[in-house]
Amino acid sequence: MNLYQSLLRPLLFQCDAEWTHETTLRACHWLAKSGWLRERVRSHHAFDDPRLACSVAGLAFPNPVGIPAGFDKDAHAGLMLEALGYGFVEAGSVSRDPSPGNPARPRVFRVPADEGLMVFYGVPSEGAVAVAQRAASTRPRVPFGISLVEANIGRMSPIEDVLKQFTDTARIFTGRADYLQLNINCPNTTGGESPLDDPAHLALLLAGLREVENLPPVFLKITPFRTPAAIEAILAVVDPYAFIKGFVLNTEAPKPYAGLNTPLEVLRKMPGTLCGPIRRKPVDDAVSAWYRRIDRARHAIIAAGGTSSAADAYRRIRLGASLVGVLTALVYRGPGVVRDIKEGLCRLIERDGFATICEAVGVDTPRAR
Ligand SMILES: Cc1cc2nc3c(=O)[nH]c(=O)nc-3n(C[C@H](O)[C@H](O)[C@H](O)COP(=O)(O)O)c2cc1C
């Protein structure tokens, strides 16, 4: 147990989870204003090894371990997250218009016996203009992504409206982010249903985005597990669009949750979707299923869900992920988790005789016939 786990975490876990989340972000924002403090944090957490550097979508990542969307929704903490050693920072999800998210409280729950977080935020966002303005001063030097989402209005929005929201938001962030992530099926809005589930609608969205000038590389965040046929359908839709550089796989664990330490009756009282180690197997399966089918020269995979150790990250990389997101483990293991994972990755590639982490990508997943 490190100092965070033995001392700070028990204190933080006494407080409301959403309050803790917000307060942490605000603290990161203010503390990062001091270059001196940022340097102290950086030197404490520094672990840079050129073997972990990778190029994805034409962007140079110092290491493959990033913070996925949801931690820093309104782009407060990019500089501090970079100082902690994350190799990329994804802010958001951001909707074009300000949105309060789900009205019910609480809307994020700790599930400590399973190192999980039950999330029912419903994508609150300060709105694209406010977030873009803040990001101008908080943008890290590592690749900086913005996750875009439709505003949560508690029911399915008409498709024309959703398309316009996405393209308007993309325009606001061109030149202000290194890549965009389209959160096209957020499980916390409209009960997980999105008009973009329909591949024909997704095609309309991509056609609209093609008209956006100076569009950065775009990743699609696909939430539910997809069958081979469904994967092929999405790949066919994205095929004409060179700006789509890959997929963020964030597969949910099937419900009712099985094999957990937390009693089901406790979980049933919490709305939302469970993040953390419960997602290991579904995300592993999704990475493998997608990597089998993608054009590897063209598309990359970001695995988001259930990475809490170097072994998890490495397994995903060997299955086909070029990058991995680590969020829930930050809450349970503390800020040292990023360094631990990076150090562990170096040991693992050395053990297996790879010169760089890139050489390990996909070695465990053969191409589909
Ligand atoms: C508190 C919280 C809020 C999240 N909010 C978002 C979000 O706004 N947009 C998004 O694309 N994903 C969101 N996610 C999902 C994460 O990006 C990631 O896919 C998921 O947490 C699984 O990774 P983990 O197990 O490392 O947490 C959220 C996750 C958590 C825990």
The ligand as an SDF file (V2000), in Angstrom:
LIG
                    3D

 31 33  0  0  0  0  0  0  0  0999 V2000
  -16.6030    9.0800  -13.5290 C   0  0  0  0  0  0  0  0  0  0  0  0
  -16.5830    8.6830  -14.9660 C   0  0  0  0  0  0  0  0  0  0  0  0
  -17.1120    9.5390  -15.9210 C   0  0  0  0  0  0  0  0  0  0  0  0
  -17.0750    9.1810  -17.2680 C   0  0  0  0  0  0  0  0  0  0  0  0
  -17.5430   10.0530  -18.2020 N   0  0  0  0  0  0  0  0  0  0  0  0
  -17.3240    9.7990  -19.5200 C   0  0  0  0  0  0  0  0  0  0  0  0
  -17.6410   10.7730  -20.5040 C   0  0  0  0  0  0  0  0  0  0  0  0
  -18.1070   11.8730  -20.2200 O   0  0  0  0  0  0  0  0  0  0  0  0
  -17.3960   10.4470  -21.7990 N   0  0  0  0  0  0  0  0  0  0  0  0
  -16.8470    9.2740  -22.1880 C   0  0  0  0  0  0  0  0  0  0  0  0
  -16.6150    9.0630  -23.3760 O   0  0  0  0  0  0  0  0  0  0  0  0
  -16.5470    8.3260  -21.2640 N   0  0  0  0  0  0  0  0  0  0  0  0
  -16.7560    8.5700  -19.9630 C   0  0  0  0  0  0  0  0  0  0  0  0
  -16.4110    7.6290  -19.0240 N   0  0  0  0  0  0  0  0  0  0  0  0
  -15.8670    6.3420  -19.4680 C   0  0  0  0  0  0  0  0  0  0  0  0
  -14.3310    6.3450  -19.4750 C   0  0  0  0  0  0  0  0  0  0  0  0
  -13.8390    7.1650  -20.4980 O   0  0  0  0  0  0  0  0  0  0  0  0
  -13.7690    4.9610  -19.7080 C   0  0  0  0  0  0  0  0  0  0  0  0
  -14.1710    4.5020  -20.9670 O   0  0  0  0  0  0  0  0  0  0  0  0
  -14.2710    4.0400  -18.6110 C   0  0  0  0  0  0  0  0  0  0  0  0
  -14.1220    4.6950  -17.3880 O   0  0  0  0  0  0  0  0  0  0  0  0
  -13.5950    2.7710  -18.4780 C   0  0  0  0  0  0  0  0  0  0  0  0
  -12.2510    2.9410  -18.0370 O   0  0  0  0  0  0  0  0  0  0  0  0
  -11.8000    2.6660  -16.5030 P   0  0  0  0  0  0  0  0  0  0  0  0
  -12.2590    1.3070  -16.1710 O   0  0  0  0  0  0  0  0  0  0  0  0
  -10.3150    2.8590  -16.5390 O   0  0  0  0  0  0  0  0  0  0  0  0
  -12.4750    3.7030  -15.7070 O   0  0  0  0  0  0  0  0  0  0  0  0
  -16.5010    7.9460  -17.6590 C   0  0  0  0  0  0  0  0  0  0  0  0
  -16.0110    7.0820  -16.6790 C   0  0  0  0  0  0  0  0  0  0  0  0
  -16.0260    7.4420  -15.3530 C   0  0  0  0  0  0  0  0  0  0  0  0
  -15.4500    6.4870  -14.3440 C   0  0  0  0  0  0  0  0  0  0  0  0
  1  2  1  0
  2  3  1  0
  2 30  2  0
  3  4  2  0
  4  5  1  0
  4 28  1  0
  5  6  2  0
  6  7  1  0
  6 13  1  0
  7  8  2  0
  7  9  1  0
  9 10  1  0
 10 11  2  0
 10 12  1  0
 12 13  2  0
 13 14  1  0
 14 15  1  0
 14 28  1  0
 15 16  1  0
 16 17  1  0
 16 18  1  0
 18 19  1  0
 18 20  1  0
 20 21  1  0
 20 22  1  0
 22 23  1  0
 23 24  1  0
 24 25  2  0
 24 26  1  0
 24 27  1  0
 28 29  2  0
 29 30  1  0
 30 31  1  0
M  END
$$$$
